[in-house]
Amino acid sequence: MRPRTIISGAQTGVDRAALDAAIACGLACGGSIPRGRLAEDGPVSRRYTRLAELKTNVYAARTRRNVLDADATLILCPGAPEGGTALTARLAAKHKKPLLVVDIGREPDASAIRLIRAWLASHDPAVLNVAGPRESRFPGLYERARKLLEKLFREMQAVKKRG
C-alpha cells in the first residue's frame, strides 16, 4: 500500500517538501525538472541526485512528464489548485491518472493523512507524484507539507512493518 518512489518537479513548496520527506523516511525519490535545474530559488540542489533534467526549461513540460511517469498524483494545496498546480490536475485527468487533491488549508493533518492513506490503499501506486504550489505563493507551505508527508510516510512504514 506504500509507494516505492516519490517524484516531484522539485519546485519550492510542496514539491521540495515531498522530496525531503521521502529522503527523511528512506524512500526512493526523483522526478523530472527543467533544463538548468530551474526553480524559483535558483538551480535545484545537486543533493537531489535522482532528478532527471529535461531538454527544455519549460515548467509545463516538467509537470507533464511527472504526471505521465507516476502511477498517481497527490496535490496538497491551501484552497483550490491554480496555476501550475491546476495544470497538474488537468493533466492527471486528461491522462486518466488517479488524482487526489487535499485542501490543507481546511483539512487538519490527521484528517488529511486518513484521506491520503485511504486513497493510496485503493490505488496502490508504486510511483507517486506529489505536487502543489510554490513557497512564494504560500509562505510556510513547505514546512506544513513536509511535516504532513513525513508523518504519512512514517505511519505507512510502521503499518508495513507490523503487517
Phi, psi and omega in degrees: 000351183259134175300144177276330183224137176251129177236156175199175179271003173066017174291161175300164179088226186297316181305309183292323178300320180297316179296315182293322177295318178298314180299315181298331183260005177075023178267150174293144178212159180182214181133175178257143180227159180293156174306139183086003180056040186296136170206166185294340180260016180107191181299138178295135183306144177287353177295339174273086192283339186258023177274137179261120180277124180283168179278353180240154177260017181276121182300323181298326178294321176297315180300313180299314182299317181292322176298314182292325182283345183264157173277338181199160179233133174249126176249128173247121180206147173277110184091191181286145177300141176217165178058228181296331178291319176294323176299318178303313180297317179296319180293320178298317179294315181301320183264012175055043177261138177304138183221135171231127175250122179246121178278095183281002171279336182248333187267120173298155184306314183299318179292318179299317180296318177300315179300312182295315180299317179297318180295316178298320180297325182280338182249335177047056181285136173284323179241121181247123173271127177244128185220166177168184183294160176280159184300322184296334178284326183220083180306135182095352182295320179305308184297316180298312182294320181297313180299315180298313183292320177298317179298315178301309183297320180292320177298319180292324177293320180295320178295317180297320180294322179289325185275000000 
